[in-house]
Amino acid sequence: MHMSDALLSPAVALTMCAAAGAAVAYSAAKLKKNEFSEKKLPLTAIAGAFVFAAQMINFTIPGTGSSGHIGGGILLAALVGGDAALLAVTAVLVIQALFFADGGLLALGCNIFNMGVIPCLAVYPLVFTPMLKSGVTRGRLAAASIASALLALQAGAFSVVLETTSSGITALPFSTFVMLMQPIHLAIGLVEGVVTGAVLSFVWKAQPELPDFAAANFESRPMKKVLALFAALALLCGAILSSFASSYPDGLEWSILKVTGKEELEASGEIFDKSAALQQRTAVMPDYDFAEGEGKGTAAAGVIGSAATFVLAAAVCALVSRSKKKGLPN
């Protein structure tokens, strides 16, 4: 569901960049005010690295000729809380856009809003958390994960349609586009919900007090088992499973293809040209591959991207955590 610059007018793109930036700043300020725990930092960073790697694994949606991948917002929010999760998702999307040309630079604000703000700051506190108020069981955890993932994907997909339609620079009629986007992302959301529930169930069983939904106390016990799990999953997904990802277009590309006959659209104009030129300079491995483009670099891209996401997420969280101690203004 990564949007490209070609779907957006400069006005909509910049407006959404401002909205996403404000949401990220709000989350950082909340974490700083609440004294973001340094014990929480490793889990936020390593889980963010896992989400980067997991997003490289596109799974086929049977009978459609389309594919999808998890977004990870609900999973991260359930582990470390919505505000920390938004920072981690933002780190994932920034690394994807800058290093791998996945999603446009002008569209970065839209992608952060659709894949980060919606699941982490809206769906998680309004849907996931209330569903577990009467107590956590495996059944309730699975139900909360699936319901939240479905809603987050539906809201995110509809937001993509609204942003594209509001831009008015493509030949994508609202009614046709929305009728393609919503059902395909319903299927993707169901898979993400099942995966999210399975991972959270394992973490909850291994360390019941750790996840955010269980009123986590990060000072209680070492997190070595959980951290090792996410490190292993990130390595497995990025270095091995990513090479077996579906070659079908993802839900957004598939929807565009059905309307226009093309998976990707092109935009013309100075601001688009400058954005593309900048991204070309920063993208060391476009499309998660070496320059030759023969698919031999996928594993390397998975490892490099996961490591870069870990470093960026850890650096941002550390800055937030330590700024309170240094007496920086709130």
Secondary structure in CASP SS format (residue, H / E / C, confidence):
PFRMAT SS
TARGET T0000
AUTHOR 0000-0000-0000
METHOD secondary structure of the structure
MODEL  1
M C 1.00
H C 1.00
M C 1.00
S C 1.00
D H 1.00
A H 1.00
L H 1.00
L C 1.00
S C 1.00
P H 1.00
A H 1.00
V H 1.00
A H 1.00
L H 1.00
T H 1.00
M H 1.00
C H 1.00
A H 1.00
A H 1.00
A H 1.00
G H 1.00
A H 1.00
A H 1.00
V H 1.00
A H 1.00
Y H 1.00
S H 1.00
A H 1.00
A H 1.00
K H 1.00
L H 1.00
K H 1.00
K H 1.00
N C 1.00
E C 1.00
F C 1.00
S C 1.00
E C 1.00
K C 1.00
K C 1.00
L H 1.00
P H 1.00
L H 1.00
T H 1.00
A H 1.00
I H 1.00
A H 1.00
G H 1.00
A H 1.00
F H 1.00
V H 1.00
F H 1.00
A H 1.00
A H 1.00
Q H 1.00
M C 1.00
I C 1.00
N C 1.00
F E 1.00
T E 1.00
I E 1.00
P C 1.00
G C 1.00
T C 1.00
G C 1.00
S E 1.00
S E 1.00
G E 1.00
H C 1.00
I C 1.00
G C 1.00
G C 1.00
G H 1.00
I H 1.00
L H 1.00
L H 1.00
A H 1.00
A H 1.00
L H 1.00
V H 1.00
G C 1.00
G H 1.00
D H 1.00
A H 1.00
A H 1.00
L H 1.00
L H 1.00
A H 1.00
V H 1.00
T H 1.00
A H 1.00
V H 1.00
L H 1.00
V H 1.00
I H 1.00
Q H 1.00
A H 1.00
L H 1.00
F H 1.00
F H 1.00
A C 1.00
D C 1.00
G C 1.00
G C 1.00
L C 1.00
L C 1.00
A C 1.00
L H 1.00
G H 1.00
C H 1.00
N H 1.00
I H 1.00
F H 1.00
N H 1.00
M H 1.00
G H 1.00
V H 1.00
I H 1.00
P H 1.00
C H 1.00
L H 1.00
A H 1.00
V H 1.00
Y H 1.00
P H 1.00
L H 1.00
V H 1.00
F H 1.00
T H 1.00
P H 1.00
M H 1.00
L C 1.00
K C 1.00
S C 1.00
G C 1.00
V C 1.00
T C 1.00
R H 1.00
G H 1.00
R H 1.00
L H 1.00
A H 1.00
A H 1.00
A H 1.00
S H 1.00
I H 1.00
A H 1.00
S H 1.00
A H 1.00
L H 1.00
L H 1.00
A H 1.00
L H 1.00
Q H 1.00
A H 1.00
G H 1.00
A H 1.00
F H 1.00
S H 1.00
V H 1.00
V H 1.00
L H 1.00
E H 1.00
T H 1.00
T H 1.00
S H 1.00
S H 1.00
G C 1.00
I C 1.00
T C 1.00
A C 1.00
L C 1.00
P C 1.00
F H 1.00
S H 1.00
T H 1.00
F H 1.00
V H 1.00
M H 1.00
L H 1.00
M H 1.00
Q H 1.00
P H 1.00
I H 1.00
H H 1.00
L H 1.00
A H 1.00
I H 1.00
G H 1.00
L H 1.00
V H 1.00
E H 1.00
G H 1.00
V H 1.00
V H 1.00
T H 1.00
G H 1.00
A H 1.00
V H 1.00
L H 1.00
S H 1.00
F H 1.00
V H 1.00
W H 1.00
K H 1.00
A H 1.00
Q C 1.00
P C 1.00
E C 1.00
L C 1.00
P C 1.00
D H 1.00
F H 1.00
A H 1.00
A C 1.00
A C 1.00
N C 1.00
F C 1.00
E C 1.00
S C 1.00
R C 1.00
P C 1.00
M C 1.00
K H 1.00
K H 1.00
V H 1.00
L H 1.00
A H 1.00
L H 1.00
F H 1.00
A H 1.00
A H 1.00
L H 1.00
A H 1.00
L H 1.00
L H 1.00
C H 1.00
G H 1.00
A H 1.00
I C 1.00
L H 1.00
S H 1.00
S H 1.00
F H 1.00
A C 1.00
S C 1.00
S C 1.00
Y C 1.00
P C 1.00
D E 1.00
G H 1.00
L H 1.00
E H 1.00
W H 1.00
S H 1.00
I H 1.00
L H 1.00
K H 1.00
V H 1.00
T H 1.00
G C 1.00
K C 1.00
E C 1.00
E C 1.00
L C 1.00
E C 1.00
A C 1.00
S C 1.00
G C 1.00
E H 1.00
I H 1.00
F H 1.00
D H 1.00
K H 1.00
S H 1.00
A H 1.00
A H 1.00
L H 1.00
Q H 1.00
Q H 1.00
R H 1.00
T H 1.00
A C 1.00
V C 1.00
M C 1.00
P H 1.00
D H 1.00
Y H 1.00
D C 1.00
F C 1.00
A C 1.00
E C 1.00
G C 1.00
E C 1.00
G C 1.00
K C 1.00
G C 1.00
T H 1.00
A H 1.00
A H 1.00
A H 1.00
G H 1.00
V H 1.00
I H 1.00
G H 1.00
S H 1.00
A H 1.00
A H 1.00
T H 1.00
F H 1.00
V H 1.00
L H 1.00
A H 1.00
A H 1.00
A H 1.00
V H 1.00
C H 1.00
A H 1.00
L H 1.00
V H 1.00
S H 1.00
R H 1.00
S H 1.00
K H 1.00
K H 1.00
K C 1.00
G C 1.00
L C 1.00
P C 1.00
N C 1.00
END
